[in-house]
Amino acid sequence: MKIAFLSLLLSLLLNFTAVAVELNQATSWFEQAQYQKILTEIDRQPSLKKDPNVIAFYVKAMFNLRQREQANTLLNQLRSEFPQHSELLYLAGINKIILASGGNIFNARQRTSDGLQLIMQAVTVNPHNYQAQQALISFYQSAPAATGGSEMLAQQQATLLAGLNPLQGALAQIQILILEERFSEAVALLDKHLTRMPNQPDLLASKASILARQNAFLVAQQLYSKTAEFSTEPLQRYNALYQVGRLAVLNNNDVLQGITALSDYIGFYQNSEQIRLNWAKLRLVQLFILSGSIGRAELLFSDIVNTTSADEDFMDLKDQVKLQLSVIP
């Protein structure tokens, strides 16, 4: 009896360890924008789809590969299998709202309504799902009343969130101000909280974003640099590094810092589906030109010269950089 019990216990322990390893691997792949690898590996091991935490990364990979309709179908099935999983409810809800915003006008209102209900359910199931909380507040604040928007509900939800987590409540209030384009008030509120938490990366990134929007590139670049320094989340850290490099181009300041930031960014996302990877390479080419490293600029540009994109801004900038390189003696 003891042997049988110990064998069962060992089997459960090994299974738990295997799932933990696969979850950590899926997390790492997602952080490095290895979206197709996530789909391939989880499809290869169907047992992984029994873990809702792992399958959530599968769904998010589908989002990033622009497979939102397929993801919607899968999420409808997953909601039946895992009706109390807050992350899957949130993903299902936000996906329906995004599909509604760019899809068939005849089912847009129903999808928006369904999406709102799912995000509300995600928050009810787990009030500490802060991504869902922030999405719900942003929806209330920005959506038309006919589809469920309500500034009053946004304020109420932000107040409730502050009671759970003061930082998240502050970020919600700041986001409300940003959505109302009350940028000076948002910066003032950020400065108030940064006085107490000067190295808090979410606050730093939020202020940097506002200042960059207002063309205060130099200060924004400094704030993004601090964000990257103090962030413990790879997605946030590398997004900040990208912004450091981009702003170094725009203000022609701290060019070497920008080169280091974008080199780190490109190294982290090399051979991935990161949508900004080629943008980062193009910005790095610009920084090499600014620093006088023409050989490095030409070598890197040769890596993306034949890249095509539906993004007209990217293609226009690529043409400008190509012309700039062609006239350098």
C-alpha positions in Angstrom: 0.0 0.0 0.0 2.8 2.4 0.9 4.6 1.6 -2.3 1.5 2.3 -4.4 0.9 5.5 -2.5 4.5 6.7 -3.0 4.4 5.8 -6.7 1.2 7.9 -7.1 2.8 10.8 -5.2 5.9 10.6 -7.3 3.8 10.5 -10.5 1.8 13.6 -9.4 5.0 15.4 -8.4 6.7 14.6 -11.8 3.6 15.7 -13.7 3.4 19.0 -11.7 7.1 19.6 -12.4 6.7 18.9 -16.1 3.8 21.4 -16.3 5.8 24.0 -14.4 8.7 23.6 -16.8 6.4 23.9 -19.8 4.7 27.0 -18.4 8.1 28.6 -17.8 9.2 27.7 -21.3 6.0 29.1 -22.8 6.5 32.3 -20.8 10.0 32.6 -22.1 9.0 32.0 -25.7 6.2 34.6 -25.4 8.5 37.2 -23.9 10.9 36.7 -26.8 8.1 36.9 -29.3 8.6 33.2 -30.4 4.9 33.0 -31.2 5.0 30.3 -33.9 7.2 28.2 -31.7 4.5 28.3 -29.0 1.8 27.1 -31.4 4.1 24.4 -32.8 5.2 23.0 -29.5 1.8 23.0 -27.8 0.2 21.4 -30.9 2.9 18.8 -30.7 2.1 18.0 -27.1 -1.7 18.0 -26.8 -1.6 17.3 -23.1 -0.3 20.8 -22.6 -3.7 22.1 -23.7 -5.2 20.7 -20.5 -3.3 23.4 -18.5 -5.3 26.7 -18.9 -2.2 28.7 -17.9 -0.2 27.2 -20.8 -3.0 27.5 -23.3 -3.4 31.2 -22.4 0.1 31.7 -24.0 -1.1 29.7 -27.1 -4.1 32.1 -27.4 -1.9 35.2 -27.0 0.5 33.9 -29.6 -2.5 33.6 -32.0 -3.3 37.2 -31.3 0.2 38.3 -32.2 0.1 36.2 -35.4 -3.1 38.0 -36.4 -5.2 34.8 -35.9 -8.0 36.5 -34.0 -11.0 34.8 -35.5 -9.4 31.4 -35.0 -8.6 32.5 -31.4 -12.2 33.5 -30.9 -13.4 30.1 -31.9 -10.9 28.4 -29.6 -11.7 30.7 -26.7 -15.4 29.9 -27.0 -14.5 26.3 -26.5 -12.0 27.0 -23.7 -14.6 29.0 -21.7 -16.7 25.8 -21.5 -13.7 23.8 -20.3 -12.4 26.5 -17.9 -15.3 28.7 -17.0 -13.6 30.2 -13.9 -10.2 30.9 -15.4 -9.8 34.7 -15.2 -7.1 35.1 -17.8 -8.9 33.1 -20.4 -12.1 35.1 -19.7 -10.2 38.3 -20.1 -8.5 37.2 -23.3 -11.9 36.1 -24.7 -13.4 39.4 -23.8 -10.7 41.7 -25.1 -10.5 39.7 -28.3 -14.2 40.1 -29.0 -14.0 43.8 -28.5 -11.0 44.1 -30.9 -12.8 42.0 -33.5 -15.8 44.2 -33.1 -13.8 47.4 -33.7 -12.6 46.2 -37.1 -15.1 43.6 -38.2 -18.6 43.2 -39.5 -20.8 46.1 -38.5 -23.8 43.8 -38.1 -22.3 41.7 -35.3 -20.0 44.4 -33.8 -22.4 45.5 -31.1 -23.1 42.0 -29.9 -19.4 41.2 -29.8 -18.7 44.3 -27.9 -21.4 43.5 -25.4 -20.2 39.9 -25.0 -16.6 41.1 -24.7 -17.5 43.6 -21.9 -19.4 40.9 -20.0 -16.4 38.5 -20.2 -14.0 41.1 -18.9 -16.4 41.9 -16.1 -16.6 38.2 -15.3 -12.8 37.9 -15.4 -12.5 40.7 -12.8 -15.3 39.1 -10.6 -13.5 35.7 -10.7 -10.1 37.3 -9.8 -10.1 40.9 -8.7 -6.3 40.8 -8.7 -6.2 40.3 -12.5 -5.0 43.8 -12.9 -4.7 43.6 -16.7 -8.4 42.8 -16.9 -9.1 45.6 -14.3 -7.3 48.2 -16.3 -9.0 47.0 -19.6 -12.4 47.3 -17.9 -11.7 50.8 -16.7 -10.4 51.9 -20.1 -13.4 50.5 -21.8 -15.8 52.3 -19.4 -13.9 55.5 -19.9 -13.6 55.5 -23.7 -16.5 53.5 -25.1 -19.8 55.1 -26.2 -22.6 54.9 -23.8 -24.6 52.8 -26.3 -22.0 50.0 -26.0 -21.5 50.1 -22.2 -19.2 53.1 -21.7 -19.7 55.2 -18.6 -17.2 57.7 -17.1 -19.0 57.2 -13.7 -18.4 53.4 -13.8 -14.8 54.0 -14.8 -14.3 56.2 -11.7 -16.1 53.7 -9.5 -14.0 50.8 -10.8 -10.8 52.8 -10.4 -11.7 53.5 -6.8 -12.4 49.8 -6.1 -9.1 48.9 -7.7 -7.2 51.5 -5.5 -8.6 49.7 -2.5 -7.1 46.4 -3.7 -3.8 47.9 -4.9 -2.9 51.6 -4.5 -0.4 51.5 -7.4 -2.9 49.9 -9.8 -5.5 52.4 -8.7 -3.1 55.3 -9.4 -2.3 53.9 -12.8 -6.0 53.6 -13.6 -6.6 57.3 -12.6 -3.7 58.3 -14.8 -5.0 56.3 -17.7 -8.4 58.0 -17.3 -6.8 61.4 -17.5 -4.8 60.4 -20.6 -8.0 59.1 -22.3 -9.5 62.5 -21.6 -6.4 64.2 -23.0 -5.8 65.9 -19.7 -2.0 65.4 -20.0 -0.8 68.1 -17.6 -3.0 66.7 -14.9 -1.8 63.2 -15.6 1.9 64.3 -15.4 1.1 66.1 -12.1 -0.4 62.9 -10.7 2.5 60.9 -11.9 5.0 63.3 -10.3 3.1 63.0 -7.0 3.4 59.2 -7.0 7.0 59.3 -8.4 8.0 61.4 -5.4 7.2 58.4 -3.2 8.2 55.7 -5.7 10.9 57.3 -7.9 12.0 54.0 -9.5 8.6 52.5 -10.2 8.8 51.4 -13.9 5.1 51.6 -14.7 4.9 55.2 -13.5 8.2 56.0 -15.3 7.0 54.5 -18.6 3.6 56.2 -18.3 5.2 59.6 -17.9 7.7 58.9 -20.7 4.9 58.0 -23.0 3.0 61.3 -22.3 6.2 63.4 -22.8 7.1 61.6 -26.0 3.7 62.4 -27.3 4.3 66.0 -26.5 7.6 66.0 -28.3 9.6 66.3 -25.1 12.0 63.7 -26.5 15.0 64.3 -24.3 13.2 63.9 -20.9 11.2 61.0 -22.3 14.3 59.2 -23.4 15.8 59.6 -19.9 12.6 58.2 -18.3 12.5 55.2 -20.7 16.1 54.6 -19.8 15.2 54.5 -16.1 12.2 52.3 -16.9 14.5 49.7 -18.6 16.9 49.9 -15.7 14.3 49.2 -13.0 11.8 46.9 -14.8 11.8 43.3 -13.8 9.5 42.3 -16.7 11.2 41.6 -20.1 8.3 42.9 -22.2 8.4 46.2 -20.4 12.2 46.4 -20.3 12.7 45.8 -24.0 9.8 48.1 -25.0 11.6 50.8 -23.0 14.9 50.1 -24.7 13.2 50.4 -28.1 11.9 53.8 -27.1 15.3 54.9 -25.9 16.8 54.1 -29.3 13.9 55.6 -31.2 14.0 58.9 -29.3 17.8 59.0 -29.6 17.2 59.3 -33.4 14.5 61.9 -33.0 16.5 64.2 -30.8 20.0 63.3 -31.9 21.0 62.9 -28.3 22.9 60.2 -26.4 23.4 58.4 -29.7 25.7 55.8 -28.2 23.1 55.0 -25.5 20.6 54.6 -28.3 22.9 52.2 -30.2 23.4 50.1 -27.1 19.6 50.0 -26.3 18.6 49.0 -29.8 21.5 46.5 -30.1 20.2 44.8 -26.9 16.6 44.9 -28.3 17.6 43.3 -31.6 19.7 40.7 -29.9 16.8 39.7 -27.6 14.2 39.5 -30.4 16.5 38.2 -33.2 14.7 35.5 -35.3 11.4 36.2 -33.7 7.9 37.5 -34.8 8.4 40.8 -32.9 6.5 43.3 -35.0 9.0 46.1 -34.1 12.2 44.2 -34.9 12.7 45.6 -38.4 11.7 49.1 -37.1 14.5 48.7 -34.5 17.0 47.7 -37.2 16.0 50.7 -39.3 16.4 53.1 -36.3 19.7 51.5 -35.5 20.9 52.2 -39.0 19.9 55.8 -38.5 21.9 55.9 -35.3 25.0 54.4 -37.0 24.8 57.1 -39.6 24.5 59.8 -36.9 27.6 58.3 -35.1 29.6 58.2 -38.4 29.7 54.4 -38.4 28.7 54.2 -42.1 30.1 50.7 -42.7 28.0 49.3 -39.8 24.9 51.2 -41.1 25.3 49.8 -44.6 25.8 46.3 -43.3 22.7 46.4 -41.1 20.6 48.0 -43.8 21.5 45.2 -46.2 19.7 42.9 -43.8 16.4 44.8 -44.2 16.7 46.4 -47.6 14.4 43.9 -49.3 11.9 43.8 -46.4 8.4 44.7 -47.4 5.6 45.8 -45.1 2.0 46.9 -45.2 3.1 49.7 -42.8 3.5 52.7 -45.1 5.4 54.7 -42.5 8.0 51.9 -42.3 8.4 51.7 -46.0 8.6 55.5 -46.4 11.3 55.7 -43.7 13.2 52.8 -45.3 13.3 54.7 -48.6 14.5 57.8 -46.9 17.3 55.9 -45.2 18.3 54.2 -48.4 18.5 57.6 -50.2 20.5 59.0 -47.3 23.0 56.1 -47.5 23.3 56.4 -51.3 24.5 60.0 -51.1 27.1 59.5 -48.4 30.6 59.8 -49.9 
